[in-house]
Amino acid sequence: MAQNENQQTPERQFALQRIYTKDVSFETPNCPDVFRMEWKPEAKVSLNNEVQKLSDDLYEVVLTVTVTTSIGEKTAYLVEVKQAAIVGIQGFAEAEMGHMLSAYCPNLLFPYVREVVSDLVGKATFPQMLLSPVNFDALYQQHQQQAASAASAPDTVQ
């Protein structure tokens, strides 16, 4: 039995059009002093994801990773990389679009960010920095649960 054209579900398509480094920042505010200190670093990593709709089915997804590495009270280096992609997405349900843009795309971008961070740190002659893998699917689910909890929490009046 053939379906009417108006009743057909659009074909799901995902097209990665371009991956590029949008912005890079590397700072070593306490050099050369940190090179003379015992290397027992503490690294803090923060992640952020931004989505901009470019047209009906075209989006820019930007994954920002910031790594701050300190020795005691002194910052050895701070590196921030914004890795971006232009993706075409169509035929996905609205509920699936959030996952595609906030989990699937960052999963694609993370290896590129990881390489840029590693290269920058190495070129500054610091010991190699390899970012641990990130489960963006789990982060997305956690964010969705927090948003649902916040939406269902009763408003408090003070």
Short mmCIF file of the C-alpha atoms (twelve columns), coordinates in Angstrom:
data_MODEL
# 
_entry.id   MODEL 
# 
loop_
_atom_site.group_PDB 
_atom_site.id 
_atom_site.type_symbol 
_atom_site.label_atom_id 
_atom_site.label_alt_id 
_atom_site.label_comp_id 
_atom_site.label_asym_id 
_atom_site.label_seq_id 
_atom_site.Cartn_x 
_atom_site.Cartn_y 
_atom_site.Cartn_z 
_atom_site.pdbx_PDB_model_num 
ATOM 1   C CA . MET A 1   0.000  0.000  0.000  1 
ATOM 2   C CA . ALA A 2   1.573  3.294  -1.127 1 
ATOM 3   C CA . GLN A 3   1.572  6.304  1.143  1 
ATOM 4   C CA . ASN A 4   0.416  9.688  0.001  1 
ATOM 5   C CA . GLU A 5   3.327  12.121 -0.561 1 
ATOM 6   C CA . ASN A 6   1.999  14.377 2.216  1 
ATOM 7   C CA . GLN A 7   2.092  11.482 4.687  1 
ATOM 8   C CA . GLN A 8   5.641  10.338 3.967  1 
ATOM 9   C CA . THR A 9   8.203  10.807 6.684  1 
ATOM 10  C CA . PRO A 10  11.131 12.900 5.451  1 
ATOM 11  C CA . GLU A 11  14.331 10.963 4.988  1 
ATOM 12  C CA . ARG A 12  16.755 11.436 7.860  1 
ATOM 13  C CA . GLN A 13  19.996 12.990 6.695  1 
ATOM 14  C CA . PHE A 14  23.102 14.148 8.480  1 
ATOM 15  C CA . ALA A 15  25.826 15.823 6.428  1 
ATOM 16  C CA . LEU A 16  29.064 17.016 7.956  1 
ATOM 17  C CA . GLN A 17  30.038 19.890 5.686  1 
ATOM 18  C CA . ARG A 18  33.105 21.293 7.391  1 
ATOM 19  C CA . ILE A 19  35.148 20.976 10.588 1 
ATOM 20  C CA . TYR A 20  37.368 23.899 11.518 1 
ATOM 21  C CA . THR A 21  39.184 25.524 14.408 1 
ATOM 22  C CA . LYS A 22  37.231 28.716 15.124 1 
ATOM 23  C CA . ASP A 23  39.354 30.197 17.907 1 
ATOM 24  C CA . VAL A 24  42.524 29.305 19.823 1 
ATOM 25  C CA . SER A 25  44.076 30.906 22.872 1 
ATOM 26  C CA . PHE A 26  47.212 29.803 24.710 1 
ATOM 27  C CA . GLU A 27  48.684 31.656 27.670 1 
ATOM 28  C CA . THR A 28  51.662 30.964 29.910 1 
ATOM 29  C CA . PRO A 29  51.350 33.798 32.429 1 
ATOM 30  C CA . ASN A 30  54.040 32.571 34.815 1 
ATOM 31  C CA . CYS A 31  56.803 31.576 32.448 1 
ATOM 32  C CA . PRO A 32  59.675 31.084 32.822 1 
ATOM 33  C CA . ASP A 33  59.188 30.617 36.584 1 
ATOM 34  C CA . VAL A 34  56.978 27.523 36.189 1 
ATOM 35  C CA . PHE A 35  59.737 25.755 34.235 1 
ATOM 36  C CA . ARG A 36  61.921 25.875 37.332 1 
ATOM 37  C CA . MET A 37  59.235 24.436 39.630 1 
ATOM 38  C CA . GLU A 38  58.680 20.770 40.418 1 
ATOM 39  C CA . TRP A 39  56.149 19.544 37.853 1 
ATOM 40  C CA . LYS A 40  53.154 18.401 39.912 1 
ATOM 41  C CA . PRO A 41  50.341 20.001 37.933 1 
ATOM 42  C CA . GLU A 42  46.648 20.181 38.622 1 
ATOM 43  C CA . ALA A 43  44.514 20.514 35.494 1 
ATOM 44  C CA . LYS A 44  40.936 21.734 35.313 1 
ATOM 45  C CA . VAL A 45  38.943 21.112 32.142 1 
ATOM 46  C CA . SER A 46  35.693 22.815 31.238 1 
ATOM 47  C CA . LEU A 47  33.463 22.087 28.264 1 
ATOM 48  C CA . ASN A 48  30.816 24.144 26.541 1 
ATOM 49  C CA . ASN A 49  28.701 23.565 23.453 1 
ATOM 50  C CA . GLU A 50  26.969 26.239 21.379 1 
ATOM 51  C CA . VAL A 51  24.633 25.826 18.423 1 
ATOM 52  C CA . GLN A 52  23.720 28.468 15.884 1 
ATOM 53  C CA . LYS A 53  21.082 27.855 13.231 1 
ATOM 54  C CA . LEU A 54  22.414 29.085 9.884  1 
ATOM 55  C CA . SER A 55  19.393 28.192 7.744  1 
ATOM 56  C CA . ASP A 56  16.504 25.722 7.762  1 
ATOM 57  C CA . ASP A 57  18.616 22.563 7.879  1 
ATOM 58  C CA . LEU A 58  22.106 23.992 8.429  1 
ATOM 59  C CA . TYR A 59  23.757 24.513 11.819 1 
ATOM 60  C CA . GLU A 60  27.084 25.593 13.249 1 
ATOM 61  C CA . VAL A 61  28.083 23.606 16.336 1 
ATOM 62  C CA . VAL A 62  30.973 24.940 18.440 1 
ATOM 63  C CA . LEU A 63  32.652 22.858 21.134 1 
ATOM 64  C CA . THR A 64  34.753 24.956 23.511 1 
ATOM 65  C CA . VAL A 65  37.327 23.258 25.727 1 
ATOM 66  C CA . THR A 66  39.277 25.234 28.304 1 
ATOM 67  C CA . VAL A 67  42.194 23.658 30.169 1 
ATOM 68  C CA . THR A 68  43.795 25.487 33.082 1 
ATOM 69  C CA . THR A 69  46.912 23.813 34.455 1 
ATOM 70  C CA . SER A 70  48.418 25.072 37.685 1 
ATOM 71  C CA . ILE A 71  51.355 24.280 39.893 1 
ATOM 72  C CA . GLY A 72  50.376 25.292 43.379 1 
ATOM 73  C CA . GLU A 73  49.015 28.831 43.146 1 
ATOM 74  C CA . LYS A 74  50.643 29.603 39.790 1 
ATOM 75  C CA . THR A 75  49.009 29.011 36.436 1 
ATOM 76  C CA . ALA A 76  51.416 27.115 34.207 1 
ATOM 77  C CA . TYR A 77  49.229 27.457 31.135 1 
ATOM 78  C CA . LEU A 78  45.699 28.126 30.032 1 
ATOM 79  C CA . VAL A 79  44.516 26.847 26.673 1 
ATOM 80  C CA . GLU A 80  41.113 27.395 25.102 1 
ATOM 81  C CA . VAL A 81  40.058 25.879 21.803 1 
ATOM 82  C CA . LYS A 82  36.796 26.434 19.950 1 
ATOM 83  C CA . GLN A 83  36.372 23.636 17.438 1 
ATOM 84  C CA . ALA A 84  33.412 24.056 15.092 1 
ATOM 85  C CA . ALA A 85  31.468 22.203 12.458 1 
ATOM 86  C CA . ILE A 86  28.880 23.125 9.907  1 
ATOM 87  C CA . VAL A 87  26.338 20.329 9.671  1 
ATOM 88  C CA . GLY A 88  23.240 19.735 7.625  1 
ATOM 89  C CA . ILE A 89  20.497 17.915 9.495  1 
ATOM 90  C CA . GLN A 90  17.039 17.110 8.236  1 
ATOM 91  C CA . GLY A 91  14.269 14.622 8.833  1 
ATOM 92  C CA . PHE A 92  14.940 14.210 12.555 1 
ATOM 93  C CA . ALA A 93  12.170 14.660 15.085 1 
ATOM 94  C CA . GLU A 94  12.450 17.747 17.300 1 
ATOM 95  C CA . ALA A 95  13.253 15.521 20.290 1 
ATOM 96  C CA . GLU A 96  16.199 14.001 18.393 1 
ATOM 97  C CA . MET A 97  17.631 17.327 17.229 1 
ATOM 98  C CA . GLY A 98  18.850 18.250 20.722 1 
ATOM 99  C CA . HIS A 99  20.779 15.003 20.965 1 
ATOM 100 C CA . MET A 100 22.247 15.389 17.472 1 
ATOM 101 C CA . LEU A 101 23.440 18.948 18.106 1 
ATOM 102 C CA . SER A 102 24.439 18.634 21.776 1 
ATOM 103 C CA . ALA A 103 25.883 15.103 21.959 1 
ATOM 104 C CA . TYR A 104 26.498 13.570 18.532 1 
ATOM 105 C CA . CYS A 105 28.255 16.615 17.022 1 
ATOM 106 C CA . PRO A 106 30.468 17.289 20.085 1 
ATOM 107 C CA . ASN A 107 31.483 13.602 19.937 1 
ATOM 108 C CA . LEU A 108 32.654 14.227 16.370 1 
ATOM 109 C CA . LEU A 109 34.508 17.428 17.304 1 
ATOM 110 C CA . PHE A 110 36.260 16.233 20.460 1 
ATOM 111 C CA . PRO A 111 39.150 14.346 18.778 1 
ATOM 112 C CA . TYR A 112 40.026 17.519 16.861 1 
ATOM 113 C CA . VAL A 113 40.000 19.612 20.058 1 
ATOM 114 C CA . ARG A 114 42.095 16.996 21.801 1 
ATOM 115 C CA . GLU A 115 44.727 17.152 19.052 1 
ATOM 116 C CA . VAL A 116 44.879 20.970 19.045 1 
ATOM 117 C CA . VAL A 117 45.284 21.102 22.841 1 
ATOM 118 C CA . SER A 118 48.003 18.452 22.764 1 
ATOM 119 C CA . ASP A 119 49.887 20.240 19.971 1 
ATOM 120 C CA . LEU A 120 49.754 23.654 21.662 1 
ATOM 121 C CA . VAL A 121 50.925 22.313 25.022 1 
ATOM 122 C CA . GLY A 122 53.750 20.383 23.362 1 
ATOM 123 C CA . LYS A 123 54.901 23.414 21.357 1 
ATOM 124 C CA . ALA A 124 55.154 25.349 24.612 1 
ATOM 125 C CA . THR A 125 57.521 22.568 25.810 1 
ATOM 126 C CA . PHE A 126 55.254 21.397 28.612 1 
ATOM 127 C CA . PRO A 127 54.736 17.664 29.192 1 
ATOM 128 C CA . GLN A 128 52.124 16.157 26.900 1 
ATOM 129 C CA . MET A 129 48.485 16.881 27.744 1 
ATOM 130 C CA . LEU A 130 46.032 14.285 26.488 1 
ATOM 131 C CA . LEU A 131 42.434 15.012 27.336 1 
ATOM 132 C CA . SER A 132 40.486 12.022 28.613 1 
ATOM 133 C CA . PRO A 133 37.560 10.852 26.486 1 
ATOM 134 C CA . VAL A 134 34.227 12.535 27.248 1 
ATOM 135 C CA . ASN A 135 30.835 10.827 27.132 1 
ATOM 136 C CA . PHE A 136 28.743 13.597 25.581 1 
ATOM 137 C CA . ASP A 137 25.713 11.301 25.447 1 
ATOM 138 C CA . ALA A 138 25.799 10.934 29.241 1 
ATOM 139 C CA . LEU A 139 26.362 14.686 29.701 1 
ATOM 140 C CA . TYR A 140 23.383 15.421 27.461 1 
ATOM 141 C CA . GLN A 141 21.168 12.994 29.404 1 
ATOM 142 C CA . GLN A 142 22.296 14.540 32.693 1 
ATOM 143 C CA . HIS A 143 21.516 18.030 31.363 1 
ATOM 144 C CA . GLN A 144 18.061 16.879 30.206 1 
ATOM 145 C CA . GLN A 145 17.336 15.355 33.624 1 
ATOM 146 C CA . GLN A 146 18.435 18.522 35.408 1 
ATOM 147 C CA . ALA A 147 16.275 20.644 33.113 1 
ATOM 148 C CA . ALA A 148 13.271 18.366 33.721 1 
ATOM 149 C CA . SER A 149 13.834 18.492 37.484 1 
ATOM 150 C CA . ALA A 150 14.103 22.273 37.436 1 
ATOM 151 C CA . ALA A 151 10.941 22.566 35.340 1 
ATOM 152 C CA . SER A 152 8.959  20.317 37.672 1 
ATOM 153 C CA . ALA A 153 10.245 21.891 40.909 1 
ATOM 154 C CA . PRO A 154 7.700  24.151 42.584 1 
ATOM 155 C CA . ASP A 155 8.462  27.833 42.582 1 
ATOM 156 C CA . THR A 156 9.420  29.136 45.988 1 
ATOM 157 C CA . VAL A 157 8.376  32.535 47.235 1 
ATOM 158 C CA . GLN A 158 10.484 34.349 49.782 1 
# 
